[in-house]
Amino acid sequence: MDLTGCLAVVTGAGAGLGEVVARAAAARGCRVLVADRDGEAAERVAAGLRTTGGRARGVACDVLLDDDLERLAAEADAEGGAALLVNNAGGWGDAPAQYPDADPDEWSAVLALNLRTPMLLLQRCLPGLRRHGGAVVNVASSGALGRAPYGSPPYGAAKAGLIRLTTSLGGPATGGVRVTCVVPGWVGLPRALEEWDALTVAERSGRPALVPSEHVAATVLDLAADDAPGGTVVELLDGTGRTVLAPDPA
Ligand SMILES: NC(=O)c1ccc[n+]([C@@H]2O[C@H](COP(=O)([O-])OP(=O)(O)OC[C@H]3O[C@@H](n4cnc5c(N)ncnc54)[C@H](O)[C@@H]3O)[C@@H](O)[C@H]2O)c1
């Protein structure tokens, strides 16, 4: 898929990994809709991309609000429809308590942010994506993997669901739109780098290396540009390693 001039929608792109993905998409010639619940941050990132020759626009969008998702999809349609959707917004949520102590509203929001939202936005963007023979890349997490106890059970469960959603959509249901997924370990964003620097040598040993955010972003763009088959999952668990899990035969 030729990314030049195609419209990329990136959620949660006002900071963190999404910002790095938005930058990588612009560098590869995409027009970028930088979506974030913090509209000012979204526009700041978009303005930064424009100053370096990119084509980008910030959109205020809280992906937990169906109306905002509807509006984001409509804005993408108004620009010809998304050819690439990166479902990046996600996280543990803001609640101090975790399941089972957290209120149902709190853990439901974590499930929604990490699973329902990517599902809904994909659905809303599907007509445009189909027209362009486009691609969706979901951003999961290593928190979805393995059988060890995990600090945010709803996050781990939702991201595991996101991976299986991706592989489930490897068949014809999306009408040629390729749905793929990256599964990063701990990403080397500024806060993580600070925490990493504060660890002792003993604490660091045995931990996988931080995954550079640029490596995750490059993988996201490669999945789209290299026509990776729908259902492909790429684990990025340690530094700059890449484990590509091809979809099982139907
Ligand atoms: N940071 C990591 O180490 C790491 C590791 C594995 C996976 N991930 C995944 O990568 C993605 C990005 O993580 P991050 O650490 O960059 O996130 P972050 O917490 O730094 O947030 C990035 C941006 O998302 C926006 N955002 C948060 N909630 C939103 C909402 N409801 N609607 C719209 N925008 C919203 C924030 O305003 C912020 O600008 C997430 O899906 C996360 O689960 C992150």
PDBQT file of the ligand as one rigid body, heavy atoms in Angstrom, charges set to zero:
ROOT
HETATM    1  N1  LIG A 301       3.699   3.259  27.274  1.00  0.00    +0.000 N 
HETATM    2  C1  LIG A 301       3.993   1.965  27.221  1.00  0.00    +0.000 C 
HETATM    3  O1  LIG A 301       4.999   1.479  27.758  1.00  0.00    +0.000 OA
HETATM    4  C2  LIG A 301       3.073   1.033  26.467  1.00  0.00    +0.000 A 
HETATM    5  C3  LIG A 301       3.388  -0.331  26.395  1.00  0.00    +0.000 A 
HETATM    6  C4  LIG A 301       2.566  -1.192  25.686  1.00  0.00    +0.000 A 
HETATM    7  C5  LIG A 301       1.430  -0.696  25.065  1.00  0.00    +0.000 A 
HETATM    8  N2  LIG A 301       1.125   0.633  25.164  1.00  0.00    +0.000 N 
HETATM    9  C6  LIG A 301      -0.078   1.113  24.506  1.00  0.00    +0.000 C 
HETATM   10  O2  LIG A 301       0.280   2.153  23.628  1.00  0.00    +0.000 OA
HETATM   11  C7  LIG A 301      -0.790   3.091  23.526  1.00  0.00    +0.000 C 
HETATM   12  C8  LIG A 301      -0.288   4.490  23.842  1.00  0.00    +0.000 C 
HETATM   13  O3  LIG A 301       0.290   4.474  25.128  1.00  0.00    +0.000 OA
HETATM   14  P1  LIG A 301       0.975   5.785  25.774  1.00  0.00    +0.000 P 
HETATM   15  O4  LIG A 301       1.783   5.305  26.934  1.00  0.00    +0.000 OA
HETATM   16  O5  LIG A 301       1.603   6.595  24.711  1.00  0.00    +0.000 OA
HETATM   17  O6  LIG A 301      -0.325   6.542  26.301  1.00  0.00    +0.000 OA
HETATM   18  P2  LIG A 301      -0.428   7.878  27.216  1.00  0.00    +0.000 P 
HETATM   19  O7  LIG A 301      -1.079   7.487  28.498  1.00  0.00    +0.000 OA
HETATM   20  O8  LIG A 301       0.903   8.538  27.279  1.00  0.00    +0.000 OA
HETATM   21  O9  LIG A 301      -1.479   8.755  26.404  1.00  0.00    +0.000 OA
HETATM   22  C9  LIG A 301      -1.179   9.220  25.113  1.00  0.00    +0.000 C 
HETATM   23  C10 LIG A 301      -2.283  10.147  24.680  1.00  0.00    +0.000 C 
HETATM   24  O10 LIG A 301      -3.561   9.478  24.698  1.00  0.00    +0.000 OA
HETATM   25  C11 LIG A 301      -4.532  10.429  25.045  1.00  0.00    +0.000 C 
HETATM   26  N3  LIG A 301      -5.756   9.788  25.553  1.00  0.00    +0.000 N 
HETATM   27  C12 LIG A 301      -5.940   9.148  26.710  1.00  0.00    +0.000 A 
HETATM   28  N4  LIG A 301      -7.230   8.772  26.848  1.00  0.00    +0.000 NA
HETATM   29  C13 LIG A 301      -7.870   9.195  25.735  1.00  0.00    +0.000 A 
HETATM   30  C14 LIG A 301      -9.215   9.152  25.297  1.00  0.00    +0.000 A 
HETATM   31  N5  LIG A 301     -10.180   8.616  26.054  1.00  0.00    +0.000 N 
HETATM   32  N6  LIG A 301      -9.522   9.680  24.093  1.00  0.00    +0.000 NA
HETATM   33  C15 LIG A 301      -8.558  10.249  23.330  1.00  0.00    +0.000 A 
HETATM   34  N7  LIG A 301      -7.276  10.380  23.710  1.00  0.00    +0.000 NA
HETATM   35  C16 LIG A 301      -6.929   9.848  24.905  1.00  0.00    +0.000 A 
HETATM   36  C17 LIG A 301      -3.865  11.293  26.099  1.00  0.00    +0.000 C 
HETATM   37  O11 LIG A 301      -4.493  12.584  26.193  1.00  0.00    +0.000 OA
HETATM   38  C18 LIG A 301      -2.435  11.385  25.568  1.00  0.00    +0.000 C 
HETATM   39  O12 LIG A 301      -2.246  12.542  24.771  1.00  0.00    +0.000 OA
HETATM   40  C19 LIG A 301      -1.879   2.599  24.485  1.00  0.00    +0.000 C 
HETATM   41  O13 LIG A 301      -2.809   1.823  23.786  1.00  0.00    +0.000 OA
HETATM   42  C20 LIG A 301      -1.097   1.720  25.444  1.00  0.00    +0.000 C 
HETATM   43  O14 LIG A 301      -1.914   0.749  26.040  1.00  0.00    +0.000 OA
HETATM   44  C21 LIG A 301       1.917   1.524  25.848  1.00  0.00    +0.000 A 
ENDROOT
TORSDOF 0
